Amino acid sequence: MANVLLKSLKKAYGDLVIVPGIDLEIRDGEFMVFVGPSGCGKSTVLRCIAGLEEITAGELYIGGELVNEMPPAKRGIAMVFQSYALYPHMTVAANMAFGLKLAGFSKDEIKAAVDRAAQILQIEPLLERLPKALSGGQRQRVAIGRAIVRKPGVFLFDEPLSNLDAALRVQMRVELSRLHKELATTMIYVTHDQVEAMTLAHRIVVLNKGAIEQVGTPMELYHQPVNRFVAGFIGSPKMNFLAATLVSATPTLAQVRLADGTTVPVGADATALPAGAALTLGTRPEHVVARAESGDGALRAHVQLAEHLGDTIYLHALPAGAGEAITVRTEPENPLDTGDTAWLTFPPRRSFLFDEQGRTLPAVR
């Protein structure tokens, strides 16, 4: 096992700067997930850690040792890619053993390592099969097994579940979580899927344009996002945002006015801002309340689509005063349906306010 430390790590291709310089410590035995939109630099950072990309500036330490100039094979890491990259003419056992053979391990050592990895991954019956006889999930297990046999101090995963269907992704998330608990090894995992990030990570790093927006546990990011970007990226479906202006503020409650004139109370401290300041109201779909009857402080909206999913209904409602549609997650007994008028309320202690720079105002819960 090993910790990983990044000090002012920068990656650029000529004048094009991908990662301007980040500082991050990944603890020994931690499951850390890098998440962010496409092009945010998460895979680039992972490849720098792996030694597949040259670091432009800064320092990288693995297990306390500076590894900037160290070749990948000597860093004590193993990487699992989105592509399984299995040799089609080799059996599962041979694929898993190949790297150890090149490293000069004995037959007994190789067999013991392959058997142990197969047992951990529950693929013992597959050892004599060729990759073409495996399902996508089985192939990914073999790719992970090929990494396990090396007994690395750090596992690196670059979107390993992207090629699997939805059901297999759920199954493999469970397998990866179990694998981490069994191996107790440092794991760094890259994904654009924030559901994977929320379910797998001890801590999540949210990246945007090569910079770290926030680092924290899944629940810290969900309940205490530092800015609008993190708030909008963490949570599924994503947070709803509405333009608003500040009417009045006390240290425990802000009154804001929406585009249609509706006044909404929010549990936030906006006393540092003047009346009339432009703000953004944010509320997660599971916290918006949708009713068929009007009420004080309710926003009128037109239900464009009601998605009935059995145990849940998702209402996609366009609010009065235009703006983006609001997503509401509600119970199956809710009578609202496509074409109806909904009246939406936003619980003050479940809502957020963001200033013009996108920063989260101090929440009062």
N, C-alpha and C positions, 0 to 999 in steps of 0.2 A: 504493500500500500504506500501511497505517497500523496503529499499535498502539491498543489500547482499554484505558482505565484507569478502574476503578470505585473511588471512595473513599467508604466509608460510605454506599453507595447504599441508600435506603429507599423502599419503596412501600407506601402504605396507602390504603384507601378508608374515610374517616371514622375510626372506631375499630378497623376491621378491618385489622390489619397483615399484609401478604402477605410482604414482604421486610423483615426488621427492620433490616438494615444490613450490606452485604457489601463486602469489599475484594478486588479481583481485578485482575491485569494480564494482558491477552492480547497476546502479542508480535506484532510486525510479521511477517506472512507465516505465522502459526501457524494450524493447524486445531484449534480448540478445540471440544469437545463438552460441552454441559450435559446431564446425565442425572439422572434421579430419578423417583420415583413420581408419579402424577397428583396435581396440587394442590401440588407442592413449590415452585412459583414460577419454574420455569425459563423458561417462555414469557413470564411477566411481566417478568423481567429482560431478555429479548431484545427485547420491545416497548419497554421503557424505552430501550435502546440505539438502537432504530430511531426513537425519537421519537413512537411511537404511544401511549405512556402517559406522563403527566406524572410526573416524579420528585418524590417527596414531600420528600426531604432527601438530602444528599450531593452528590457531584460526579461528572460523567461527562466523560471526555476522549477524543476520537478524533483520532489524529495529533497529540497534544500540545495540542489546542485544546479549551477548555471549551465543551461543546455543550448544557448544560442547557436553555437558552432558544432554541436553534437549531432551526428547522423541519426536518422529516425530509428534504426535498428538498435541503437544503444541507449535510447531514452527510457526504456522500460514501459513502453506504451503498446497498445494494440488497438487497431481501428476497424470498425465495421461500417461499411459504406451503404448507400442507398441501393446500389447494384450489388447483387450477391457475389459476382465475380468468381464463380466456382469453375474449376476445370472440368469440362463436360465428359472427358474420357476417363476421369478418375472416380473411384467410388467415394462415398462419403468419408470413410475412414482415411483414404489416401489424401483427400482434400484437406482434412484436418491435420494430417501428419506432415504435409509437404514442407511447411516452414521449419519444423523441427528437424527434418531430414537435412535440409540445407544448412542448418546450424550445427550439424554433426552429432546430434543426440543418438544414443544407442537404440536398438530395436526395442529392448525392454522398457526403456524410459519413454519412448514414443507410444508404445502400446498402453502403458499405464496412464499417460496423459490423455490419450484419446478416449480410453475407456472411462476415465473420470469425467471428462467433459460430456461424453454421451450420456452418462448417468445423470449428471446435473440437468441436462437439457431434455432428458427423456426421449432420446433418439437412438437408443441401443438397437432396436430392430431394423434401423435404416442404414447401418454401417456399410453394408455390402451393396447398397443400391447406387446407381448412377444419378446425377442431378436431374436428368430428364424424367426420372420416375418419381420425383418429389413434388409436393405442392409448394406454393409460394412461401407459406409459413414454415414448412420443413426446410426449405432452402435457406431461409433467413436464420433458422436455428443452427444449421451447419456453418454458416458464415460466422455466427457468434461463437460456435464451438471452436472454430479455427483460431479465434482470438483467445479463448479461454486456455487452450493448451499451452500457450506461451507464458501463462501465469504473470501477466503484466501488473505493474503497480497502478496503472491508469488505463481505463477503457475509454475510447473515444467512439461516439456513435454519430454518424452524419445522416440524419433523416432516414433511419434504417427501415421504417415501416411505410414509407411513402408508396411503395409498389404493391402493398397488400390491400385487399378489399376491407370494407368497414368492420365486418365481423372479425376478421383475422387481426386487424389492428387492435381491437379491444382485447382479444385473447393474448396477443404478443405484449401488450402493455402489462398485463397481469404477469406474464412470464418474466419480463424484464425486471419488474419490481421484486418478484420472488428471487430471481438470480442475484440481484444486488444484495438482498438480505443474506443469502447463502454465502456469497463470496466476500462480502464486506469490503469491497474494493472501490476506490475512487472512480466515479463514472461521470463523464462529461457528454452531454447529449444535445444535439442540435435539431431543432424542429421549427416549422412555421405554424404547427398545429398547437394552439394554446391549450386544448383539452389534454393532449399528451403532456404538455408542460405541467399543468395543474395536477394531474394524477400521478406523475412519476417523481417529481422533483422534491428534494429537501429544500433547495432554494432555486429561484429562477433569476436569470439575468435577462432583462428586457433591453434589446439593442435597437437603435434607430440611427441610420446613417453613420454606422461605425462607432457610435458613442453609446455608453451605458446610460439608460434613462433611470433604471431602478434595479436594485438587487434586494431580494427578500423571499420569505416563504410564500407559498401560493396564497395563503389566507391574508398575509400582509399586503400583497399586491392587490388582492380582491377588495379588501376593506379599507386600505390606506394608500391608494395610488397617489404618487407625488404630482402627477400632471394628467392632462387630458389624454395624451398619447397612451400612457400605461392604462388608464381607466378604460379607454376604448379598445385596447388590444386584449386585455385580460377579462374573461367572461364570455359565455356563449349562451344565447346570442349576445352580441356586443351591447355596450351601454348606449342608451338613447341620449341625444344631445339636443337642447333647445336654446335658441338665442333668448337672452333676457337682459333686463336693465335693473339696477339696484334702486329700490324705492326707499328703504330704511334699514337700519341695522343696529342690533345690540350685540354684546359679546356672545350671546347664545342663540340668536335667531336673526336671519336676514329675510326681508320681504323683497321679492323680485317680481317684475312684471313681464309677462310673455308677450309675443307679437300681437295676439288678439286682445290684449288688455287684461287677461286673467292674472290675478295676483296670487303668488305661491310662496308659502313660508318654507324656509330651508334651514336646517340645523347647522349653521356655519357662521364663523366670525368674519364679517365683512366690514368691520368698523374702520379698517385702514383705508377704505375706498370711499369716494364721495357719492352722494345720491346721483343717479343717472349714469353711473359707470356701467360699461358694457360687460356682461358676464355670460357664461354658458351654464345652463342647468343640466346636470347629468343624473339619470336614474336608470338603474338596471331593469330589464324586462320583468324579472320576477318580483320587483318591488312596486311597479305601477299597478294601481287599482283601477279596473275598468267596470263601469256600471251602466245600466240602461237608463237610469234616472239622473237628472242633473242635481248638483249640490253646490254648496259654498266652496269656492276655490277650485272648481272642476273645469277642466279644459275640454271643450267640445271637439270631437274628432269623427271622421268618417271611416268606418271599417272597410278597407279595400279588399282584405282577404282574411278569412278565418281558417287556420290550419288545425284540423281535428286529429290529434295523435293518440287518442285513446285516453291516457291518463292526464293529458295536458292539451290546452288549446293555445295556439299562438295567434294573436290578433295583430294585424298590420294596419295601423290606423293613421290617416293623414289628419293632422290637427288643423283647426281653424287658424287662419293667418298664414297658411302655407308652411314652408319648411319641409324637412325630411319626415318620412313616415316614422311613427313610433311603434316599436314591437312590444307587445304585452304578453307575458306568460300568465295564463290564468287556469282555473280549475275547469274540468269538463262539464260541470253543472252551469257554468256561465251561459246565460241565454243569448248573448250577443253573437251575431253571425255576419257574414259578408253582406255589405250594403246598409247595415244598421248605423245609427248614430250612437257613439260611445261617449261617456263622460269620464275623463281620466283625472285621477288625483295622484299626488306624489308625496308619500309619507316624509315629513320633514327630516326625521332622523335617519332616513335611508337614502337621501339625495345628496348630491355634491354640487359645489359651485367652483367654476374655474374662471380665472381672470383673463384679460386680453392676451397675455403671454402663454395661456394654457396651464398655468400653475394652479394647483388645488388650494382653495382657501381652507384654513383650519376648520376641521369638522367638529361639531358638538354632538355627541351621541348620547 
